[in-house]
Structures are given as structure tokens and as C-alpha cells.
Amino acid sequence: MIVMLDTPDHLSECEKELGCPVEQLFTPLTRRNPQRLDQRFGMDNGAFSRFDPDGFLKMLKKHAERREYCRFVAAPDVVGSAIRTLECFEHWKPRLTGWPVALVVQDGQELLRIPWDSIDAIFVGGSTSWKMSVHAAAIVKAAKAIGKWCHIGRINTPGRFEYFEQLGADSCDGTGLARYSHMRAAILNSLTEPKLL
């Protein structure tokens, strides 16, 4: 699984600490510049903290010349509400034409249809309890069966990393992983330690 980080740390150092591929995640909150111009990347919308529409549009404009390297852009969402997120998605989808668009799935998504034909990826958001639920796992499995990119937000523990890697997720992010070497090292240790049977 690829780890996408919004970090000032050098990505190659993060790769060594994690023991897996690392790509850059851009957000309107930090407005970082690309570390590698020829590397694949993802874009989050910053809604978990506070969505800034102007900042989001500026981020898209800033990276527009490199859009062929973009794996997904997380369409604006409402944290914890699938129905409000789908409304936001319908509003923003026309403004994201030409970008690979990810729907951020949230608490309650299991009761609502996912517009599979209108998206390129899913971004598993929502509360931690919902993210770890059978409902989110079923959405990940459906996305993989349909051939959509699957990104998991807020993966900061070895247990969550291993769980979603086993489900077949393509990429993940985590603020803790972006900020702290010891959290990246914990992922590497969990992946390299022998498992007791």
C-alpha cells in the first residue's frame, strides 16, 4: 500500500522509515510545493479540519500542469455525513472535470448508492468507528471489484495500516505519519516483525 503524506520531511526518508512507497498528498491547508515534479500524488480537500473553497480551487490551479500524475482529488465532503457529502459531490463534480475524482465515503454511506460511474476513486473518511466497520470494508471490496482506486484517510496506527492493506486498499494517509518519525517506524516494525501463530 502506498502512503501519501502532506509533510515537509523528504519523501525518500519517509519511505525508508515506513518500508513502503511514499507519495505526496497536497492539501489546501498547508499549500506545499511538489518535492518531485515527476511523481504521482493525491489531493485532499482539507474538510476534516476546515474546508476552504478558495484554497481548494487555488490548489487545483497550482497543480493543473501536473494533473496527469494525479491519482485522485477528494471532492469536498462533510465529515460524518454521507448524505450531505453526496450533495457536496453533486455541486463540485462539474468543477473537477479533467481530474480523477474521489468520493469521500462517510458514516451512513452503506444506506446510499455510490455514483460509481461518476468517480475514479473512493476515499474512506468518516468517524474512526465507521471507518473500521463492516460497512466501510464492504465499500472497499466493492471499489476493488469495480476497479476503482481506494484511498484510506487517517491511518496512524500499525493495526489500521495492516487491516486496510489486507483489504486491498491502494493508498492511505495519516497526519501522525506525516509529522512523526516514531509513528512511521511503528508501521515498519509491525510489517517486519515475525508474526506469532
C-alpha positions in Angstrom: 0.0 0.0 0.0 1.3 3.5 -0.9 1.4 6.0 1.9 0.6 9.6 0.9 2.0 12.3 3.1 1.5 16.0 3.5 4.9 16.6 5.1 7.9 18.9 5.0 10.1 15.8 5.5 11.8 14.4 2.5 9.7 11.7 0.9 12.7 9.3 0.4 13.5 9.5 4.1 9.8 8.7 4.9 10.0 5.7 2.5 13.0 4.3 4.5 11.2 4.9 7.8 8.0 3.2 6.6 9.4 0.5 4.4 6.9 1.1 1.6 6.3 3.6 -1.3 5.5 7.2 -0.3 3.9 9.8 -2.5 2.9 13.4 -1.8 -0.5 14.4 -0.6 -1.4 18.0 -1.2 -4.0 19.9 0.9 -5.2 23.5 0.8 -4.3 23.7 4.5 -0.5 23.6 4.0 -0.1 24.6 0.3 3.2 22.7 0.0 5.2 22.6 -3.3 5.9 19.3 -5.0 9.0 17.6 -3.8 9.3 15.6 -7.1 7.8 17.0 -10.3 7.6 13.6 -12.0 6.0 11.7 -9.1 2.3 10.6 -8.7 0.3 12.4 -6.0 -3.1 12.8 -4.4 -5.1 15.8 -3.3 -7.2 16.1 -0.2 -9.7 18.8 0.3 -8.9 19.7 4.0 -12.5 19.3 5.1 -11.6 17.2 8.1 -10.1 20.4 9.7 -12.0 23.1 7.8 -12.9 23.3 4.2 -11.7 26.4 2.4 -13.3 26.6 -1.1 -10.9 29.3 -2.4 -7.9 27.5 -1.1 -9.2 24.2 -2.7 -9.6 25.9 -6.1 -6.1 27.6 -5.8 -4.6 24.2 -5.0 -6.2 22.7 -8.2 -4.9 25.6 -10.3 -1.4 25.3 -8.8 -1.1 21.6 -9.8 -3.1 21.7 -13.0 0.0 21.4 -15.2 0.8 18.1 -13.5 -2.7 16.6 -13.5 -1.6 13.6 -15.4 0.4 12.5 -12.3 -2.7 12.9 -10.0 -4.2 9.7 -8.6 -7.3 11.4 -7.2 -8.8 14.7 -5.9 -11.0 14.2 -2.9 -14.2 16.1 -3.7 -15.4 18.3 -0.9 -17.2 16.4 1.8 -19.0 16.8 5.2 -17.2 14.7 7.8 -19.5 12.1 9.3 -22.5 12.6 6.9 -22.7 10.6 3.7 -25.9 12.3 2.5 -24.5 15.8 2.9 -21.3 14.6 1.3 -23.2 13.3 -1.8 -24.9 16.7 -2.0 -21.5 18.5 -2.0 -20.2 16.0 -4.5 -23.0 16.8 -6.9 -22.3 20.5 -6.6 -18.5 20.2 -7.0 -18.2 17.4 -9.6 -18.6 19.8 -12.7 -15.8 22.0 -11.3 -13.5 18.9 -11.1 -13.8 18.0 -14.8 -10.4 16.7 -16.1 -9.3 15.5 -12.7 -9.6 11.9 -11.3 -12.3 12.4 -8.7 -12.7 10.6 -5.4 -15.9 10.5 -3.4 -15.2 10.6 0.3 -17.4 7.9 1.8 -18.7 8.6 5.3 -20.9 7.4 8.1 -24.2 6.3 6.5 -22.9 5.6 3.0 -24.0 1.9 3.4 -27.6 3.1 3.1 -26.9 5.2 -0.1 -25.9 4.5 -3.6 -22.3 5.3 -4.6 -22.2 7.1 -8.0 -19.6 4.6 -9.4 -19.8 5.9 -12.9 -19.0 9.4 -11.9 -15.9 8.7 -9.8 -12.4 7.4 -10.3 -11.7 6.6 -6.7 -13.1 6.3 -3.2 -11.6 8.0 -0.2 -12.6 6.3 3.1 -13.3 9.1 5.6 -15.9 9.3 8.3 -15.6 8.6 12.0 -13.0 6.1 13.2 -15.7 3.6 14.3 -17.4 3.8 10.9 -14.0 3.5 9.1 -13.3 0.3 10.9 -16.9 -1.1 10.4 -18.1 -3.9 8.1 -19.8 -1.2 6.1 -16.6 0.6 5.1 -14.9 -2.8 4.5 -17.7 -3.7 2.0 -17.3 -0.4 0.2 -13.5 -1.1 -0.1 -14.2 -4.6 -1.5 -16.8 -3.2 -4.0 -14.4 -0.5 -5.1 -11.7 -3.0 -5.8 -14.1 -5.3 -7.6 -15.1 -2.4 -9.9 -11.5 -1.3 -10.4 -11.6 2.0 -8.6 -8.6 3.4 -6.7 -9.1 3.1 -3.0 -7.6 5.5 -0.5 -8.0 5.4 3.3 -7.8 8.6 5.3 -6.3 8.9 8.8 -4.3 5.7 9.1 -1.9 6.4 12.0 -1.6 3.0 13.7 0.0 -0.3 12.6 -3.3 -2.1 13.2 -5.2 0.1 10.8 -2.5 0.0 8.2 -2.4 -3.8 8.2 -6.2 -4.1 8.2 -6.6 -1.9 5.1 -3.6 -3.3 3.4 -5.1 -6.8 3.8 -8.4 -5.4 2.4 -6.6 -4.4 -0.8 -6.6 -0.6 -0.3 -4.2 1.2 -2.8 -3.1 4.1 -0.6 -3.6 5.8 2.8 -2.6 8.9 4.7 -2.3 10.0 8.3 -1.4 13.3 10.0 0.6 11.4 12.6 2.5 9.5 9.9 3.2 12.9 8.1 4.5 14.5 11.3 6.3 11.9 13.4 9.2 9.6 12.6 8.3 7.3 15.5 4.8 6.6 14.0 6.3 5.8 10.7 8.8 3.5 12.4 5.9 1.7 14.2 4.4 0.8 10.8 7.7 -0.6 9.6 8.2 -2.6 12.8 4.8 -4.1 12.5 5.4 -5.1 8.9 8.8 -6.6 9.5 8.3 -8.3 12.9 7.6 -12.1 12.7 4.0 -12.9 13.4 3.2 -15.4 16.2 1.0 -18.3 15.1 
